[in-house]
Amino acid sequence: MDNNILKIIFRVVAVLLSLGALFFQLINFVFGTMVKNVSDMQDDYWYYGTELIPHLFTIIIIIWFVVFQIRKIINMK
């Protein structure tokens, strides 16, 4: 098997796995936001420190990774 084909296959698998992780993080972000709107027992610092900021950073990293891998696949011609 050609080395470039193997690299493309691994990059496509990485993109598919990261899209699954992105979906999971978006669902957790939405549910975390809903919990904050329903429950007033948590203070704002606890919410932003445990729910909002980590999920947003993870979503940004996953989006960057997907874009990076797709650009590498396109440039591998």
mmCIF file of the N, C-alpha and C atoms, coordinates in Angstrom:
data_MODEL
# 
_entry.id   MODEL 
# 
loop_
_atom_site.group_PDB 
_atom_site.id 
_atom_site.type_symbol 
_atom_site.label_atom_id 
_atom_site.label_alt_id 
_atom_site.label_comp_id 
_atom_site.label_asym_id 
_atom_site.label_entity_id 
_atom_site.label_seq_id 
_atom_site.pdbx_PDB_ins_code 
_atom_site.Cartn_x 
_atom_site.Cartn_y 
_atom_site.Cartn_z 
_atom_site.occupancy 
_atom_site.B_iso_or_equiv 
_atom_site.pdbx_formal_charge 
_atom_site.auth_seq_id 
_atom_site.auth_comp_id 
_atom_site.auth_asym_id 
_atom_site.auth_atom_id 
_atom_site.pdbx_PDB_model_num 
ATOM 1   N N  . MET A 1 1  ? 0.844   -1.174 0.000  1.00 0.00 ? 1  MET A N  1 
ATOM 2   C CA . MET A 1 1  ? 0.000   0.000  0.000  1.00 0.00 ? 1  MET A CA 1 
ATOM 3   C C  . MET A 1 1  ? 0.892   1.240  0.000  1.00 0.00 ? 1  MET A C  1 
ATOM 4   N N  . ASP A 1 2  ? 0.508   2.200  -0.782 1.00 0.00 ? 2  ASP A N  1 
ATOM 5   C CA . ASP A 1 2  ? 1.300   3.420  -0.899 1.00 0.00 ? 2  ASP A CA 1 
ATOM 6   C C  . ASP A 1 2  ? 1.265   4.199  0.417  1.00 0.00 ? 2  ASP A C  1 
ATOM 7   N N  . ASN A 1 3  ? 2.377   4.826  0.727  1.00 0.00 ? 3  ASN A N  1 
ATOM 8   C CA . ASN A 1 3  ? 2.509   5.563  1.980  1.00 0.00 ? 3  ASN A CA 1 
ATOM 9   C C  . ASN A 1 3  ? 1.536   6.735  2.050  1.00 0.00 ? 3  ASN A C  1 
ATOM 10  N N  . ASN A 1 4  ? 1.320   7.443  0.928  1.00 0.00 ? 4  ASN A N  1 
ATOM 11  C CA . ASN A 1 4  ? 0.390   8.578  0.927  1.00 0.00 ? 4  ASN A CA 1 
ATOM 12  C C  . ASN A 1 4  ? -1.047  8.127  1.143  1.00 0.00 ? 4  ASN A C  1 
ATOM 13  N N  . ILE A 1 5  ? -1.413  6.991  0.576  1.00 0.00 ? 5  ILE A N  1 
ATOM 14  C CA . ILE A 1 5  ? -2.775  6.480  0.764  1.00 0.00 ? 5  ILE A CA 1 
ATOM 15  C C  . ILE A 1 5  ? -3.001  6.121  2.227  1.00 0.00 ? 5  ILE A C  1 
ATOM 16  N N  . LEU A 1 6  ? -2.001  5.517  2.846  1.00 0.00 ? 6  LEU A N  1 
ATOM 17  C CA . LEU A 1 6  ? -2.113  5.174  4.261  1.00 0.00 ? 6  LEU A CA 1 
ATOM 18  C C  . LEU A 1 6  ? -2.251  6.430  5.124  1.00 0.00 ? 6  LEU A C  1 
ATOM 19  N N  . LYS A 1 7  ? -1.493  7.469  4.810  1.00 0.00 ? 7  LYS A N  1 
ATOM 20  C CA . LYS A 1 7  ? -1.604  8.732  5.552  1.00 0.00 ? 7  LYS A CA 1 
ATOM 21  C C  . LYS A 1 7  ? -2.989  9.346  5.384  1.00 0.00 ? 7  LYS A C  1 
ATOM 22  N N  . ILE A 1 8  ? -3.513  9.295  4.173  1.00 0.00 ? 8  ILE A N  1 
ATOM 23  C CA . ILE A 1 8  ? -4.848  9.850  3.932  1.00 0.00 ? 8  ILE A CA 1 
ATOM 24  C C  . ILE A 1 8  ? -5.897  9.075  4.717  1.00 0.00 ? 8  ILE A C  1 
ATOM 25  N N  . ILE A 1 9  ? -5.774  7.747  4.738  1.00 0.00 ? 9  ILE A N  1 
ATOM 26  C CA . ILE A 1 9  ? -6.734  6.925  5.486  1.00 0.00 ? 9  ILE A CA 1 
ATOM 27  C C  . ILE A 1 9  ? -6.694  7.279  6.968  1.00 0.00 ? 9  ILE A C  1 
ATOM 28  N N  . PHE A 1 10 ? -5.498  7.395  7.535  1.00 0.00 ? 10 PHE A N  1 
ATOM 29  C CA . PHE A 1 10 ? -5.392  7.744  8.956  1.00 0.00 ? 10 PHE A CA 1 
ATOM 30  C C  . PHE A 1 10 ? -5.916  9.151  9.232  1.00 0.00 ? 10 PHE A C  1 
ATOM 31  N N  . ARG A 1 11 ? -5.696  10.079 8.324  1.00 0.00 ? 11 ARG A N  1 
ATOM 32  C CA . ARG A 1 11 ? -6.209  11.439 8.517  1.00 0.00 ? 11 ARG A CA 1 
ATOM 33  C C  . ARG A 1 11 ? -7.734  11.467 8.439  1.00 0.00 ? 11 ARG A C  1 
ATOM 34  N N  . VAL A 1 12 ? -8.309  10.691 7.530  1.00 0.00 ? 12 VAL A N  1 
ATOM 35  C CA . VAL A 1 12 ? -9.771  10.632 7.430  1.00 0.00 ? 12 VAL A CA 1 
ATOM 36  C C  . VAL A 1 12 ? -10.357 10.023 8.700  1.00 0.00 ? 12 VAL A C  1 
ATOM 37  N N  . VAL A 1 13 ? -9.734  8.970  9.210  1.00 0.00 ? 13 VAL A N  1 
ATOM 38  C CA . VAL A 1 13 ? -10.201 8.366  10.464 1.00 0.00 ? 13 VAL A CA 1 
ATOM 39  C C  . VAL A 1 13 ? -10.079 9.372  11.611 1.00 0.00 ? 13 VAL A C  1 
ATOM 40  N N  . ALA A 1 14 ? -8.987  10.120 11.649 1.00 0.00 ? 14 ALA A N  1 
ATOM 41  C CA . ALA A 1 14 ? -8.812  11.133 12.698 1.00 0.00 ? 14 ALA A CA 1 
ATOM 42  C C  . ALA A 1 14 ? -9.884  12.213 12.605 1.00 0.00 ? 14 ALA A C  1 
ATOM 43  N N  . VAL A 1 15 ? -10.227 12.620 11.389 1.00 0.00 ? 15 VAL A N  1 
ATOM 44  C CA . VAL A 1 15 ? -11.275 13.632 11.214 1.00 0.00 ? 15 VAL A CA 1 
ATOM 45  C C  . VAL A 1 15 ? -12.619 13.083 11.677 1.00 0.00 ? 15 VAL A C  1 
ATOM 46  N N  . LEU A 1 16 ? -12.928 11.846 11.326 1.00 0.00 ? 16 LEU A N  1 
ATOM 47  C CA . LEU A 1 16 ? -14.206 11.259 11.744 1.00 0.00 ? 16 LEU A CA 1 
ATOM 48  C C  . LEU A 1 16 ? -14.287 11.126 13.262 1.00 0.00 ? 16 LEU A C  1 
ATOM 49  N N  . LEU A 1 17 ? -13.213 10.682 13.887 1.00 0.00 ? 17 LEU A N  1 
ATOM 50  C CA . LEU A 1 17 ? -13.206 10.576 15.352 1.00 0.00 ? 17 LEU A CA 1 
ATOM 51  C C  . LEU A 1 17 ? -13.330 11.945 16.018 1.00 0.00 ? 17 LEU A C  1 
ATOM 52  N N  . SER A 1 18 ? -12.659 12.936 15.466 1.00 0.00 ? 18 SER A N  1 
ATOM 53  C CA . SER A 1 18 ? -12.738 14.266 16.071 1.00 0.00 ? 18 SER A CA 1 
ATOM 54  C C  . SER A 1 18 ? -14.102 14.911 15.852 1.00 0.00 ? 18 SER A C  1 
ATOM 55  N N  . LEU A 1 19 ? -14.776 14.590 14.750 1.00 0.00 ? 19 LEU A N  1 
ATOM 56  C CA . LEU A 1 19 ? -16.142 15.089 14.573 1.00 0.00 ? 19 LEU A CA 1 
ATOM 57  C C  . LEU A 1 19 ? -17.079 14.470 15.603 1.00 0.00 ? 19 LEU A C  1 
ATOM 58  N N  . GLY A 1 20 ? -16.869 13.202 15.933 1.00 0.00 ? 20 GLY A N  1 
ATOM 59  C CA . GLY A 1 20 ? -17.640 12.574 17.006 1.00 0.00 ? 20 GLY A CA 1 
ATOM 60  C C  . GLY A 1 20 ? -17.375 13.232 18.348 1.00 0.00 ? 20 GLY A C  1 
ATOM 61  N N  . ALA A 1 21 ? -16.107 13.547 18.617 1.00 0.00 ? 21 ALA A N  1 
ATOM 62  C CA . ALA A 1 21 ? -15.756 14.233 19.864 1.00 0.00 ? 21 ALA A CA 1 
ATOM 63  C C  . ALA A 1 21 ? -16.347 15.636 19.902 1.00 0.00 ? 21 ALA A C  1 
ATOM 64  N N  . LEU A 1 22 ? -16.367 16.311 18.751 1.00 0.00 ? 22 LEU A N  1 
ATOM 65  C CA . LEU A 1 22 ? -16.956 17.651 18.679 1.00 0.00 ? 22 LEU A CA 1 
ATOM 66  C C  . LEU A 1 22 ? -18.451 17.592 18.979 1.00 0.00 ? 22 LEU A C  1 
ATOM 67  N N  . PHE A 1 23 ? -19.143 16.615 18.413 1.00 0.00 ? 23 PHE A N  1 
ATOM 68  C CA . PHE A 1 23 ? -20.573 16.446 18.688 1.00 0.00 ? 23 PHE A CA 1 
ATOM 69  C C  . PHE A 1 23 ? -20.797 16.203 20.181 1.00 0.00 ? 23 PHE A C  1 
ATOM 70  N N  . PHE A 1 24 ? -19.986 15.343 20.782 1.00 0.00 ? 24 PHE A N  1 
ATOM 71  C CA . PHE A 1 24 ? -20.101 15.044 22.208 1.00 0.00 ? 24 PHE A CA 1 
ATOM 72  C C  . PHE A 1 24 ? -19.887 16.302 23.052 1.00 0.00 ? 24 PHE A C  1 
ATOM 73  N N  . GLN A 1 25 ? -18.881 17.108 22.720 1.00 0.00 ? 25 GLN A N  1 
ATOM 74  C CA . GLN A 1 25 ? -18.618 18.328 23.479 1.00 0.00 ? 25 GLN A CA 1 
ATOM 75  C C  . GLN A 1 25 ? -19.734 19.353 23.308 1.00 0.00 ? 25 GLN A C  1 
ATOM 76  N N  . LEU A 1 26 ? -20.277 19.451 22.102 1.00 0.00 ? 26 LEU A N  1 
ATOM 77  C CA . LEU A 1 26 ? -21.388 20.392 21.888 1.00 0.00 ? 26 LEU A CA 1 
ATOM 78  C C  . LEU A 1 26 ? -22.614 19.987 22.694 1.00 0.00 ? 26 LEU A C  1 
ATOM 79  N N  . ILE A 1 27 ? -22.902 18.684 22.741 1.00 0.00 ? 27 ILE A N  1 
ATOM 80  C CA . ILE A 1 27 ? -24.038 18.205 23.540 1.00 0.00 ? 27 ILE A CA 1 
ATOM 81  C C  . ILE A 1 27 ? -23.793 18.498 25.021 1.00 0.00 ? 27 ILE A C  1 
ATOM 82  N N  . ASN A 1 28 ? -22.589 18.231 25.514 1.00 0.00 ? 28 ASN A N  1 
ATOM 83  C CA . ASN A 1 28 ? -22.277 18.530 26.917 1.00 0.00 ? 28 ASN A CA 1 
ATOM 84  C C  . ASN A 1 28 ? -22.371 20.021 27.208 1.00 0.00 ? 28 ASN A C  1 
ATOM 85  N N  . PHE A 1 29 ? -21.932 20.841 26.262 1.00 0.00 ? 29 PHE A N  1 
ATOM 86  C CA . PHE A 1 29 ? -22.005 22.293 26.434 1.00 0.00 ? 29 PHE A CA 1 
ATOM 87  C C  . PHE A 1 29 ? -23.459 22.747 26.522 1.00 0.00 ? 29 PHE A C  1 
ATOM 88  N N  . VAL A 1 30 ? -24.308 22.231 25.653 1.00 0.00 ? 30 VAL A N  1 
ATOM 89  C CA . VAL A 1 30 ? -25.725 22.614 25.662 1.00 0.00 ? 30 VAL A CA 1 
ATOM 90  C C  . VAL A 1 30 ? -26.393 22.148 26.946 1.00 0.00 ? 30 VAL A C  1 
ATOM 91  N N  . PHE A 1 31 ? -26.148 20.898 27.356 1.00 0.00 ? 31 PHE A N  1 
ATOM 92  C CA . PHE A 1 31 ? -26.759 20.408 28.587 1.00 0.00 ? 31 PHE A CA 1 
ATOM 93  C C  . PHE A 1 31 ? -26.228 21.156 29.810 1.00 0.00 ? 31 PHE A C  1 
ATOM 94  N N  . GLY A 1 32 ? -24.943 21.512 29.801 1.00 0.00 ? 32 GLY A N  1 
ATOM 95  C CA . GLY A 1 32 ? -24.395 22.300 30.904 1.00 0.00 ? 32 GLY A CA 1 
ATOM 96  C C  . GLY A 1 32 ? -25.031 23.669 30.988 1.00 0.00 ? 32 GLY A C  1 
ATOM 97  N N  . THR A 1 33 ? -25.313 24.273 29.845 1.00 0.00 ? 33 THR A N  1 
ATOM 98  C CA . THR A 1 33 ? -25.986 25.569 29.821 1.00 0.00 ? 33 THR A CA 1 
ATOM 99  C C  . THR A 1 33 ? -27.417 25.443 30.321 1.00 0.00 ? 33 THR A C  1 
ATOM 100 N N  . MET A 1 34 ? -28.085 24.356 29.956 1.00 0.00 ? 34 MET A N  1 
ATOM 101 C CA . MET A 1 34 ? -29.457 24.143 30.414 1.00 0.00 ? 34 MET A CA 1 
ATOM 102 C C  . MET A 1 34 ? -29.499 23.937 31.917 1.00 0.00 ? 34 MET A C  1 
ATOM 103 N N  . VAL A 1 35 ? -28.519 23.226 32.467 1.00 0.00 ? 35 VAL A N  1 
ATOM 104 C CA . VAL A 1 35 ? -28.474 23.011 33.910 1.00 0.00 ? 35 VAL A CA 1 
ATOM 105 C C  . VAL A 1 35 ? -28.292 24.342 34.625 1.00 0.00 ? 35 VAL A C  1 
ATOM 106 N N  . LYS A 1 36 ? -27.450 25.216 34.068 1.00 0.00 ? 36 LYS A N  1 
ATOM 107 C CA . LYS A 1 36 ? -27.243 26.530 34.687 1.00 0.00 ? 36 LYS A CA 1 
ATOM 108 C C  . LYS A 1 36 ? -28.525 27.348 34.659 1.00 0.00 ? 36 LYS A C  1 
ATOM 109 N N  . ASN A 1 37 ? -29.274 27.278 33.577 1.00 0.00 ? 37 ASN A N  1 
ATOM 110 C CA . ASN A 1 37 ? -30.507 28.055 33.490 1.00 0.00 ? 37 ASN A CA 1 
ATOM 111 C C  . ASN A 1 37 ? -31.580 27.519 34.424 1.00 0.00 ? 37 ASN A C  1 
ATOM 112 N N  . VAL A 1 38 ? -31.587 26.216 34.668 1.00 0.00 ? 38 VAL A N  1 
ATOM 113 C CA . VAL A 1 38 ? -32.628 25.626 35.508 1.00 0.00 ? 38 VAL A CA 1 
ATOM 114 C C  . VAL A 1 38 ? -32.284 25.763 36.987 1.00 0.00 ? 38 VAL A C  1 
ATOM 115 N N  . SER A 1 39 ? -31.036 25.510 37.328 1.00 0.00 ? 39 SER A N  1 
ATOM 116 C CA . SER A 1 39 ? -30.647 25.462 38.732 1.00 0.00 ? 39 SER A CA 1 
ATOM 117 C C  . SER A 1 39 ? -29.917 26.740 39.130 1.00 0.00 ? 39 SER A C  1 
ATOM 118 N N  . ASP A 1 40 ? -30.407 27.392 40.165 1.00 0.00 ? 40 ASP A N  1 
ATOM 119 C CA . ASP A 1 40 ? -29.746 28.582 40.684 1.00 0.00 ? 40 ASP A CA 1 
ATOM 120 C C  . ASP A 1 40 ? -28.877 28.248 41.893 1.00 0.00 ? 40 ASP A C  1 
ATOM 121 N N  . MET A 1 41 ? -28.701 26.960 42.173 1.00 0.00 ? 41 MET A N  1 
ATOM 122 C CA . MET A 1 41 ? -27.906 26.566 43.327 1.00 0.00 ? 41 MET A CA 1 
ATOM 123 C C  . MET A 1 41 ? -26.414 26.775 43.079 1.00 0.00 ? 41 MET A C  1 
ATOM 124 N N  . GLN A 1 42 ? -25.980 26.719 41.822 1.00 0.00 ? 42 GLN A N  1 
ATOM 125 C CA . GLN A 1 42 ? -24.561 26.901 41.517 1.00 0.00 ? 42 GLN A CA 1 
ATOM 126 C C  . GLN A 1 42 ? -24.270 28.386 41.358 1.00 0.00 ? 42 GLN A C  1 
ATOM 127 N N  . ASP A 1 43 ? -23.146 28.812 41.895 1.00 0.00 ? 43 ASP A N  1 
ATOM 128 C CA . ASP A 1 43 ? -22.771 30.203 41.677 1.00 0.00 ? 43 ASP A CA 1 
ATOM 129 C C  . ASP A 1 43 ? -22.068 30.341 40.328 1.00 0.00 ? 43 ASP A C  1 
ATOM 130 N N  . ASP A 1 44 ? -21.914 31.582 39.881 1.00 0.00 ? 44 ASP A N  1 
ATOM 131 C CA . ASP A 1 44 ? -21.375 31.828 38.544 1.00 0.00 ? 44 ASP A CA 1 
ATOM 132 C C  . ASP A 1 44 ? -19.935 31.360 38.395 1.00 0.00 ? 44 ASP A C  1 
ATOM 133 N N  . TYR A 1 45 ? -19.118 31.560 39.418 1.00 0.00 ? 45 TYR A N  1 
ATOM 134 C CA . TYR A 1 45 ? -17.722 31.149 39.311 1.00 0.00 ? 45 TYR A CA 1 
ATOM 135 C C  . TYR A 1 45 ? -17.619 29.643 39.113 1.00 0.00 ? 45 TYR A C  1 
ATOM 136 N N  . TRP A 1 46 ? -18.364 28.880 39.857 1.00 0.00 ? 46 TRP A N  1 
ATOM 137 C CA . TRP A 1 46 ? -18.336 27.420 39.735 1.00 0.00 ? 46 TRP A CA 1 
ATOM 138 C C  . TRP A 1 46 ? -18.791 26.995 38.348 1.00 0.00 ? 46 TRP A C  1 
ATOM 139 N N  . TYR A 1 47 ? -19.818 27.629 37.839 1.00 0.00 ? 47 TYR A N  1 
ATOM 140 C CA . TYR A 1 47 ? -20.333 27.274 36.514 1.00 0.00 ? 47 TYR A CA 1 
ATOM 141 C C  . TYR A 1 47 ? -19.307 27.569 35.429 1.00 0.00 ? 47 TYR A C  1 
ATOM 142 N N  . TYR A 1 48 ? -18.746 28.770 35.431 1.00 0.00 ? 48 TYR A N  1 
ATOM 143 C CA . TYR A 1 48 ? -17.802 29.128 34.375 1.00 0.00 ? 48 TYR A CA 1 
ATOM 144 C C  . TYR A 1 48 ? -16.505 28.335 34.485 1.00 0.00 ? 48 TYR A C  1 
ATOM 145 N N  . GLY A 1 49 ? -16.110 28.008 35.687 1.00 0.00 ? 49 GLY A N  1 
ATOM 146 C CA . GLY A 1 49 ? -14.871 27.261 35.864 1.00 0.00 ? 49 GLY A CA 1 
ATOM 147 C C  . GLY A 1 49 ? -14.978 25.794 35.520 1.00 0.00 ? 49 GLY A C  1 
ATOM 148 N N  . THR A 1 50 ? -16.160 25.223 35.681 1.00 0.00 ? 50 THR A N  1 
ATOM 149 C CA . THR A 1 50 ? -16.289 23.780 35.476 1.00 0.00 ? 50 THR A CA 1 
ATOM 150 C C  . THR A 1 50 ? -17.041 23.396 34.216 1.00 0.00 ? 50 THR A C  1 
ATOM 151 N N  . GLU A 1 51 ? -17.918 24.226 33.725 1.00 0.00 ? 51 GLU A N  1 
ATOM 152 C CA . GLU A 1 51 ? -18.726 23.852 32.564 1.00 0.00 ? 51 GLU A CA 1 
ATOM 153 C C  . GLU A 1 51 ? -18.372 24.635 31.310 1.00 0.00 ? 51 GLU A C  1 
ATOM 154 N N  . LEU A 1 52 ? -18.455 25.934 31.378 1.00 0.00 ? 52 LEU A N  1 
ATOM 155 C CA . LEU A 1 52 ? -18.370 26.755 30.173 1.00 0.00 ? 52 LEU A CA 1 
ATOM 156 C C  . LEU A 1 52 ? -16.964 26.802 29.584 1.00 0.00 ? 52 LEU A C  1 
ATOM 157 N N  . ILE A 1 53 ? -15.984 27.193 30.370 1.00 0.00 ? 53 ILE A N  1 
ATOM 158 C CA . ILE A 1 53 ? -14.635 27.412 29.839 1.00 0.00 ? 53 ILE A CA 1 
ATOM 159 C C  . ILE A 1 53 ? -13.991 26.127 29.325 1.00 0.00 ? 53 ILE A C  1 
ATOM 160 N N  . PRO A 1 54 ? -13.991 25.022 30.071 1.00 0.00 ? 54 PRO A N  1 
ATOM 161 C CA . PRO A 1 54 ? -13.364 23.807 29.522 1.00 0.00 ? 54 PRO A CA 1 
ATOM 162 C C  . PRO A 1 54 ? -14.035 23.304 28.248 1.00 0.00 ? 54 PRO A C  1 
ATOM 163 N N  . HIS A 1 55 ? -15.357 23.368 28.189 1.00 0.00 ? 55 HIS A N  1 
ATOM 164 C CA . HIS A 1 55 ? -16.041 22.907 26.981 1.00 0.00 ? 55 HIS A CA 1 
ATOM 165 C C  . HIS A 1 55 ? -15.729 23.808 25.791 1.00 0.00 ? 55 HIS A C  1 
ATOM 166 N N  . LEU A 1 56 ? -15.694 25.111 26.004 1.00 0.00 ? 56 LEU A N  1 
ATOM 167 C CA . LEU A 1 56 ? -15.375 26.018 24.896 1.00 0.00 ? 56 LEU A CA 1 
ATOM 168 C C  . LEU A 1 56 ? -13.953 25.815 24.390 1.00 0.00 ? 56 LEU A C  1 
ATOM 169 N N  . PHE A 1 57 ? -12.990 25.668 25.291 1.00 0.00 ? 57 PHE A N  1 
ATOM 170 C CA . PHE A 1 57 ? -11.613 25.423 24.863 1.00 0.00 ? 57 PHE A CA 1 
ATOM 171 C C  . PHE A 1 57 ? -11.502 24.102 24.104 1.00 0.00 ? 57 PHE A C  1 
ATOM 172 N N  . THR A 1 58 ? -12.175 23.078 24.585 1.00 0.00 ? 58 THR A N  1 
ATOM 173 C CA . THR A 1 58 ? -12.126 21.784 23.901 1.00 0.00 ? 58 THR A CA 1 
ATOM 174 C C  . THR A 1 58 ? -12.773 21.873 22.531 1.00 0.00 ? 58 THR A C  1 
ATOM 175 N N  . ILE A 1 59 ? -13.879 22.577 22.419 1.00 0.00 ? 59 ILE A N  1 
ATOM 176 C CA . ILE A 1 59 ? -14.543 22.750 21.123 1.00 0.00 ? 59 ILE A CA 1 
ATOM 177 C C  . ILE A 1 59 ? -13.629 23.494 20.154 1.00 0.00 ? 59 ILE A C  1 
ATOM 178 N N  . ILE A 1 60 ? -12.958 24.535 20.625 1.00 0.00 ? 60 ILE A N  1 
ATOM 179 C CA . ILE A 1 60 ? -12.040 25.293 19.759 1.00 0.00 ? 60 ILE A CA 1 
ATOM 180 C C  . ILE A 1 60 ? -10.878 24.414 19.300 1.00 0.00 ? 60 ILE A C  1 
ATOM 181 N N  . ILE A 1 61 ? -10.313 23.620 20.196 1.00 0.00 ? 61 ILE A N  1 
ATOM 182 C CA . ILE A 1 61 ? -9.197  22.744 19.836 1.00 0.00 ? 61 ILE A CA 1 
ATOM 183 C C  . ILE A 1 61 ? -9.632  21.694 18.823 1.00 0.00 ? 61 ILE A C  1 
ATOM 184 N N  . ILE A 1 62 ? -10.805 21.115 19.007 1.00 0.00 ? 62 ILE A N  1 
ATOM 185 C CA . ILE A 1 62 ? -11.278 20.091 18.070 1.00 0.00 ? 62 ILE A CA 1 
ATOM 186 C C  . ILE A 1 62 ? -11.549 20.698 16.701 1.00 0.00 ? 62 ILE A C  1 
ATOM 187 N N  . ILE A 1 63 ? -12.159 21.883 16.661 1.00 0.00 ? 63 ILE A N  1 
ATOM 188 C CA . ILE A 1 63 ? -12.405 22.534 15.366 1.00 0.00 ? 63 ILE A CA 1 
ATOM 189 C C  . ILE A 1 63 ? -11.078 22.836 14.675 1.00 0.00 ? 63 ILE A C  1 
ATOM 190 N N  . TRP A 1 64 ? -10.088 23.319 15.428 1.00 0.00 ? 64 TRP A N  1 
ATOM 191 C CA . TRP A 1 64 ? -8.776  23.575 14.839 1.00 0.00 ? 64 TRP A CA 1 
ATOM 192 C C  . TRP A 1 64 ? -8.172  22.289 14.281 1.00 0.00 ? 64 TRP A C  1 
ATOM 193 N N  . PHE A 1 65 ? -8.289  21.199 15.022 1.00 0.00 ? 65 PHE A N  1 
ATOM 194 C CA . PHE A 1 65 ? -7.724  19.924 14.580 1.00 0.00 ? 65 PHE A CA 1 
ATOM 195 C C  . PHE A 1 65 ? -8.394  19.437 13.301 1.00 0.00 ? 65 PHE A C  1 
ATOM 196 N N  . VAL A 1 66 ? -9.714  19.548 13.220 1.00 0.00 ? 66 VAL A N  1 
ATOM 197 C CA . VAL A 1 66 ? -10.430 19.114 12.013 1.00 0.00 ? 66 VAL A CA 1 
ATOM 198 C C  . VAL A 1 66 ? -9.997  19.949 10.813 1.00 0.00 ? 66 VAL A C  1 
ATOM 199 N N  . VAL A 1 67 ? -9.936  21.255 10.977 1.00 0.00 ? 67 VAL A N  1 
ATOM 200 C CA . VAL A 1 67 ? -9.522  22.125 9.866  1.00 0.00 ? 67 VAL A CA 1 
ATOM 201 C C  . VAL A 1 67 ? -8.086  21.814 9.452  1.00 0.00 ? 67 VAL A C  1 
ATOM 202 N N  . PHE A 1 68 ? -7.206  21.606 10.415 1.00 0.00 ? 68 PHE A N  1 
ATOM 203 C CA . PHE A 1 68 ? -5.811  21.288 10.116 1.00 0.00 ? 68 PHE A CA 1 
ATOM 204 C C  . PHE A 1 68 ? -5.700  19.984 9.329  1.00 0.00 ? 68 PHE A C  1 
ATOM 205 N N  . GLN A 1 69 ? -6.425  18.962 9.757  1.00 0.00 ? 69 GLN A N  1 
ATOM 206 C CA . GLN A 1 69 ? -6.346  17.666 9.072  1.00 0.00 ? 69 GLN A CA 1 
ATOM 207 C C  . GLN A 1 69 ? -6.928  17.743 7.663  1.00 0.00 ? 69 GLN A C  1 
ATOM 208 N N  . ILE A 1 70 ? -8.018  18.455 7.501  1.00 0.00 ? 70 ILE A N  1 
ATOM 209 C CA . ILE A 1 70 ? -8.617  18.583 6.166  1.00 0.00 ? 70 ILE A CA 1 
ATOM 210 C C  . ILE A 1 70 ? -7.682  19.351 5.240  1.00 0.00 ? 70 ILE A C  1 
ATOM 211 N N  . ARG A 1 71 ? -7.048  20.395 5.741  1.00 0.00 ? 71 ARG A N  1 
ATOM 212 C CA . ARG A 1 71 ? -6.085  21.136 4.905  1.00 0.00 ? 71 ARG A CA 1 
ATOM 213 C C  . ARG A 1 71 ? -4.898  20.263 4.521  1.00 0.00 ? 71 ARG A C  1 
ATOM 214 N N  . LYS A 1 72 ? -4.436  19.412 5.443  1.00 0.00 ? 72 LYS A N  1 
ATOM 215 C CA . LYS A 1 72 ? -3.333  18.504 5.129  1.00 0.00 ? 72 LYS A CA 1 
ATOM 216 C C  . LYS A 1 72 ? -3.748  17.478 4.074  1.00 0.00 ? 72 LYS A C  1 
ATOM 217 N N  . ILE A 1 73 ? -4.991  16.985 4.152  1.00 0.00 ? 73 ILE A N  1 
ATOM 218 C CA . ILE A 1 73 ? -5.476  16.028 3.151  1.00 0.00 ? 73 ILE A CA 1 
ATOM 219 C C  . ILE A 1 73 ? -5.538  16.694 1.784  1.00 0.00 ? 73 ILE A C  1 
ATOM 220 N N  . ILE A 1 74 ? -6.032  17.918 1.734  1.00 0.00 ? 74 ILE A N  1 
ATOM 221 C CA . ILE A 1 74 ? -6.145  18.627 0.454  1.00 0.00 ? 74 ILE A CA 1 
ATOM 222 C C  . ILE A 1 74 ? -4.769  18.910 -0.135 1.00 0.00 ? 74 ILE A C  1 
ATOM 223 N N  . ASN A 1 75 ? -3.797  19.241 0.697  1.00 0.00 ? 75 ASN A N  1 
ATOM 224 C CA . ASN A 1 75 ? -2.455  19.587 0.214  1.00 0.00 ? 75 ASN A CA 1 
ATOM 225 C C  . ASN A 1 75 ? -1.572  18.375 -0.066 1.00 0.00 ? 75 ASN A C  1 
ATOM 226 N N  . MET A 1 76 ? -2.049  17.153 0.160  1.00 0.00 ? 76 MET A N  1 
ATOM 227 C CA . MET A 1 76 ? -1.221  15.959 -0.019 1.00 0.00 ? 76 MET A CA 1 
ATOM 228 C C  . MET A 1 76 ? -1.161  15.471 -1.461 1.00 0.00 ? 76 MET A C  1 
ATOM 229 N N  . LYS A 1 77 ? -1.725  16.169 -2.379 1.00 0.00 ? 77 LYS A N  1 
ATOM 230 C CA . LYS A 1 77 ? -1.742  15.723 -3.771 1.00 0.00 ? 77 LYS A CA 1 
ATOM 231 C C  . LYS A 1 77 ? -0.387  15.460 -4.245 1.00 0.00 ? 77 LYS A C  1 
# 
